[in-house]
Amino acid sequence: MHPDKWPEVRDKIKENFEVLDERREKNEDRKEDLEIIEFNGPIGKMKVEWLSRPKVLGKKTQYSRRIGSQVGVDYVYSEDEVTHTLKVYQWNEAGDSWQAMDPDLFA
């Protein structure tokens, strides 16, 4: 989904459905911004996640050949490019967990 459509989708959810929970989470280590909306939808309890983060340009692995040494991975992020991901979940009563759905079904 194009990032310009997210505010429109968020507003439609708030207008048409009962919002149970709405929150934003930031992960400073991975430079991610996550927006979550839980609501009672037409097929039951649903959750929508909008994830924005810088584009990963590459990763550098730091290691040594010694036994028992630590391995580290440093990611190289873009300064001006951002990726966006939309995830839609439905609450599964039988398993008491969120089950991923295809967001294209709602387009």
C-alpha positions, 0 to 999 in steps of 0.5 A: 500500500502507498504510504499516502493511503495509510491515514485514510485507512486508519480514519476509516477504521476509526469511523466504521468500527469500535476501536479496542486499542490504538498505540505506537511503538518505536524501536530505536535500535532498528529505527522502526516506527510501528502503529497498531490498531485493534478493533472489532471488525466485520469478521470479529476481533482484528488488528492492523499494523503499519510498520515504517523503517529505513531501507536496509542497504546492506549488512556487515558481519563481524566475526573471527575464526577463533572458537567461541568468538562472538558474531555481530551484524551491523546494518547499513540504513538509507538516510532518505529511503523508507519502507512501509509494511501493512499487516492484518491479523484476525484473532483466533479464539481456538488458539488464543493468538493472532492469525495473519491475513492477506491485506489484499483481500481488503483493497 
